[in-house]
C-alpha cells in the first residue's frame, strides 16, 4: 500500500496535477500494476548492485518471477489479465531454453505447483494487495543452526586449511571430504553470465558483433577463434 501511495504521489508530481483524484477502480488497477512489476523491480536492483549478473542469480530470479505471475494469473480478482499474460509469454519466449531445462514449457499446472515447493526461489503465498512480495524470502528467515552442524563445519574448515595442495579447484576435487565447504563454494563462487555464452571466451567480441552479438554464425566463430590464436602467438613472440 505504501508503494502504491508513493507511486500515485510521484505520478501526480510528474504531471503537475497534485489535485488529481483517482477513484477506487483506478487505484485498484494501479495497485495491480505495481504489484505485477514488484519482483521485476527487485531483480533490477539486485543486478545493478552486483554490477554483473551471475548464473546462480539469473535462473532463480527468472523462475521466481514466472511462478509469481502464474499465481497472479490464477487469481479470480485480477483485472490486468492481458498484461499478466503478455509478461508470462515474454518470459517464456526469452528464456525458453532455461524453462525447457526444468521442463516448464511443456509441463502443466501440477508440475508447476510441485516445482514451487522444491525450488528455493519461490515467493511466499500472501494476500496479493496486503503484503509486499520479495524474491528469495528464505534469506530473510532466521534459521537455527545446531551446535553439531557448527562443529562439523569447523572441523572441515580446519582440515581444509591444513591441506598442502594449493590447487584452486581443491574444494571440487575433494568435495566428498569437504561437503559443507563444497556447498558453500557453489553458492558464492559463481560464474559471471553475459548476454551470449560465446562472450565468456572472446571478451572483446562485443565490438565485432554489435548489434547482433548473441547470434554468432559458424563462420564468425571460426574467425574469432583464428584471431584469438593469432593474437596469442603474436604476443608470445614479443614477450
Backbone torsions as a table, in degrees:
resi	resn	phi	psi	omega
1	UNK	NA	-40.7	179.9
2	UNK	-64.3	-38.9	179.1
3	UNK	-63.6	-40.7	179.1
4	UNK	-64.7	-43.7	179.4
5	UNK	-62.0	-41.7	177.7
6	UNK	-64.5	-38.9	178.5
7	UNK	-64.5	-41.1	177.9
8	UNK	-63.9	-42.5	179.7
9	UNK	-63.0	-43.4	178.4
10	UNK	-66.5	-37.5	178.8
11	UNK	-62.3	-45.1	178.3
12	UNK	-64.8	-38.9	-179.1
13	UNK	-66.3	-41.6	179.7
14	UNK	-64.8	-37.6	178.9
15	UNK	-81.4	-8.0	-176.3
16	UNK	58.0	39.8	178.2
17	UNK	-131.9	71.1	-178.6
18	UNK	-68.4	-16.3	179.5
19	UNK	-89.9	5.3	-179.6
20	UNK	-67.5	133.3	-179.1
21	UNK	-115.4	126.4	177.9
22	UNK	-100.5	135.1	177.4
23	UNK	-78.8	177.2	-175.7
24	UNK	-64.0	-35.6	179.8
25	UNK	-67.0	-43.4	178.9
26	UNK	-63.2	-39.7	178.6
27	UNK	-64.6	-38.6	179.7
28	UNK	-65.7	-43.4	179.3
29	UNK	-64.0	-43.0	179.2
30	UNK	-64.5	-39.9	178.8
31	UNK	-64.5	-40.9	177.7
32	UNK	-64.9	-39.9	179.7
33	UNK	-61.1	-47.3	178.4
34	UNK	-63.0	-39.9	-176.1
35	UNK	-68.5	-37.1	179.5
36	UNK	-66.5	-34.0	-176.8
37	UNK	-97.6	8.0	-176.3
38	UNK	-63.6	-44.5	-179.8
39	UNK	-72.8	-30.1	174.0
40	UNK	-60.7	-42.4	179.4
41	UNK	-64.4	-42.2	179.7
42	UNK	-64.8	-40.3	178.2
43	UNK	-63.6	-38.8	177.9
44	UNK	-63.6	-43.2	179.2
45	UNK	-64.1	-40.3	179.9
46	UNK	-63.2	-47.0	-177.6
47	UNK	-68.4	-36.1	177.8
48	UNK	-68.5	-35.9	179.9
49	UNK	-69.7	-30.9	-178.8
50	UNK	-86.1	-10.1	-179.5
51	UNK	68.7	-16.7	170.0
52	UNK	-154.9	150.1	-178.9
53	UNK	-87.9	140.7	178.6
54	UNK	-111.8	158.6	-178.5
55	UNK	-59.7	-40.7	-177.7
56	UNK	-70.6	-11.9	177.6
57	UNK	-99.8	-39.0	-175.0
58	UNK	-65.1	-51.6	-175.0
59	UNK	-60.1	-53.0	179.8
60	UNK	-65.3	-29.9	178.2
61	UNK	-67.4	-45.5	179.3
62	UNK	-62.4	-45.4	-179.9
63	UNK	-65.0	-39.8	179.5
64	UNK	-62.7	-42.9	178.7
65	UNK	-66.2	-42.3	-179.6
66	UNK	-62.6	-47.0	-179.4
67	UNK	-63.8	-35.9	178.5
68	UNK	-66.1	-42.6	178.2
69	UNK	-65.7	-38.8	177.3
70	UNK	-62.0	-39.7	179.4
71	UNK	-68.8	-39.7	178.2
72	UNK	-66.3	-36.8	179.4
73	UNK	-64.1	-31.1	178.7
74	UNK	-79.2	-4.7	179.2
75	UNK	-74.4	137.1	-178.3
76	UNK	-76.9	-13.8	-176.9
77	UNK	-100.1	2.3	-177.0
78	UNK	-71.8	130.6	178.5
79	UNK	-95.4	-41.0	-177.5
80	UNK	-85.0	60.6	-177.0
81	UNK	-67.1	-44.5	-177.5
82	UNK	-63.4	-38.9	177.6
83	UNK	-65.2	-43.6	179.5
84	UNK	-63.2	-42.3	178.2
85	UNK	-64.3	-38.3	179.0
86	UNK	-66.1	-39.4	178.3
87	UNK	-65.3	-42.4	178.8
88	UNK	-63.3	-44.6	179.7
89	UNK	-63.1	-38.2	179.4
90	UNK	-65.9	-43.3	179.2
91	UNK	-64.0	-43.4	-179.3
92	UNK	-66.1	-31.9	179.2
93	UNK	-75.2	-40.0	-176.4
94	UNK	-77.7	-30.8	-176.4
95	UNK	-120.1	42.6	-176.2
96	UNK	-63.3	-38.9	-179.0
97	UNK	-66.9	-40.1	178.2
98	UNK	-63.7	-44.5	-179.3
99	UNK	-69.3	-33.4	178.2
100	UNK	-67.6	-32.3	177.8
101	UNK	-62.8	-39.1	178.4
102	UNK	-90.3	5.8	179.6
103	UNK	57.0	38.3	179.8
104	UNK	-90.9	-30.0	-176.3
105	UNK	-66.2	-27.7	-179.7
106	UNK	-115.7	10.4	-179.6
107	UNK	-93.1	155.8	178.7
108	UNK	-92.9	-169.9	-176.7
109	UNK	-65.6	-30.6	-178.4
110	UNK	-64.5	-44.7	179.1
111	UNK	-66.9	-37.2	179.1
112	UNK	-62.4	-43.4	179.6
113	UNK	-67.4	-36.2	178.0
114	UNK	-65.6	-40.5	179.6
115	UNK	-64.7	-32.6	179.1
116	UNK	-57.9	-38.3	-176.7
117	UNK	-80.7	-23.2	-173.3
118	UNK	-95.4	-17.4	-177.1
119	UNK	-105.9	136.1	-175.6
120	UNK	-72.4	-8.5	-172.0
121	UNK	-82.5	-2.0	-171.9
122	UNK	-74.1	146.5	174.0
123	UNK	-85.9	158.8	-177.8
124	UNK	-74.5	150.6	176.0
125	UNK	-78.4	105.4	-179.5
126	UNK	-130.2	164.4	176.5
127	UNK	-62.2	131.0	-168.2
128	UNK	-56.1	-40.9	-172.3
129	UNK	-114.1	18.7	-178.6
130	UNK	-116.3	-23.0	-176.5
131	UNK	-135.7	138.1	-178.2
132	UNK	-70.0	134.8	178.8
133	UNK	-84.0	164.2	176.8
134	UNK	-157.6	151.2	171.9
135	UNK	-78.4	149.8	176.7
136	UNK	52.3	57.0	-178.7
137	UNK	-63.8	-21.9	-178.8
138	UNK	-67.0	-20.4	178.2
139	UNK	-70.2	-22.3	-178.7
140	UNK	-90.9	-4.6	179.0
141	UNK	-88.5	134.6	178.3
142	UNK	-86.7	99.4	-179.8
143	UNK	-88.9	134.2	-179.5
144	UNK	-79.3	133.8	178.4
145	UNK	-109.4	125.0	-177.6
146	UNK	-72.7	158.1	177.9
147	UNK	-63.8	-31.3	178.9
148	UNK	-65.4	-42.3	178.0
149	UNK	-64.8	-38.7	178.6
150	UNK	-63.0	-43.5	-178.7
151	UNK	-66.3	-39.1	178.5
152	UNK	-64.3	-40.8	179.0
153	UNK	-64.8	-41.2	179.5
154	UNK	-66.1	-36.0	177.4
155	UNK	-63.8	-44.7	177.7
156	UNK	-62.2	-41.9	-178.9
157	UNK	-64.6	-42.7	178.1
158	UNK	-62.8	-42.5	179.5
159	UNK	-65.9	-38.1	179.9
160	UNK	-67.0	-39.5	180.0
161	UNK	-68.5	-22.4	178.7
162	UNK	-87.3	-2.9	179.5
163	UNK	-64.9	134.8	178.1
164	UNK	-80.3	-27.9	-179.7
165	UNK	-69.5	142.6	179.5
166	UNK	-116.4	25.1	178.2
167	UNK	-67.1	139.4	-176.9
168	UNK	-68.3	-30.1	-178.8
169	UNK	-99.9	29.9	-177.0
170	UNK	-61.9	-38.4	-179.6
171	UNK	-63.5	-29.6	-179.7
172	UNK	-83.4	-32.9	177.9
173	UNK	-69.4	-40.6	-177.5
174	UNK	-111.3	43.5	-178.5
175	UNK	-66.9	-22.6	177.9
176	UNK	-73.1	-23.7	177.3
177	UNK	-87.7	-29.0	-178.4
178	UNK	-126.9	66.1	-175.7
179	UNK	-63.4	-36.9	-178.2
180	UNK	-74.0	-41.1	175.5
181	UNK	-66.0	-32.9	178.1
182	UNK	-64.7	-44.6	177.3
183	UNK	-63.4	-37.2	178.4
184	UNK	-65.5	-39.6	179.6
185	UNK	-67.7	-36.3	177.2
186	UNK	-64.2	-30.6	-176.9
187	UNK	-77.7	-36.3	-171.8
188	UNK	-111.4	-26.4	179.0
189	UNK	-90.9	68.4	-175.1
190	UNK	-87.5	163.3	-179.0
191	UNK	-98.9	127.8	178.6
192	UNK	-60.7	135.6	178.5
193	UNK	-106.3	144.2	178.5
194	UNK	-123.3	-177.4	-178.3
195	UNK	-70.0	-20.3	178.0
196	UNK	-143.9	136.6	-178.2
197	UNK	-59.0	-31.3	-176.7
198	UNK	-65.8	-22.9	-178.1
199	UNK	-70.4	-16.9	176.6
200	UNK	-72.0	-23.8	178.7
201	UNK	-91.3	-44.1	-178.9
202	UNK	-110.6	95.0	-172.0
203	UNK	-69.2	-20.5	-179.6
204	UNK	-104.7	12.4	-176.1
205	UNK	-68.1	-20.4	-178.1
206	UNK	-66.1	-24.0	177.6
207	UNK	-74.2	-23.8	-176.6
208	UNK	-93.1	-26.0	-170.5
209	UNK	-106.2	-4.7	-178.4
210	UNK	-59.8	142.1	-1.8
211	UNK	-92.6	10.5	-176.4
212	UNK	-113.3	50.5	-174.2
213	UNK	-74.4	-14.8	-178.8
214	UNK	-89.0	-0.8	-176.9
215	UNK	-125.6	72.5	178.9
216	UNK	-77.1	135.5	173.1
217	UNK	-89.3	170.5	179.8
218	UNK	-63.8	-37.8	179.4
219	UNK	-66.0	-42.0	178.0
220	UNK	-63.2	-38.7	178.9
221	UNK	-62.7	-44.8	178.8
222	UNK	-64.7	-39.3	180.0
223	UNK	-65.0	-42.8	179.1
224	UNK	-65.4	-38.7	177.3
225	UNK	-63.2	-42.9	178.7
226	UNK	-62.7	-45.3	-180.0
227	UNK	-63.9	-37.4	179.6
228	UNK	-66.4	-41.5	179.1
229	UNK	-65.5	-42.2	178.8
230	UNK	-62.4	-42.7	-179.4
231	UNK	-64.4	-39.5	179.9
232	UNK	-65.9	-43.8	-179.1
233	UNK	-67.5	-38.0	179.8
234	UNK	-65.2	-43.6	179.9
235	UNK	-66.4	-33.5	179.9
236	UNK	-71.5	-28.3	179.5
237	UNK	-70.4	-34.9	-176.1
238	UNK	-98.2	4.6	-179.7
239	UNK	-89.5	NA	NA
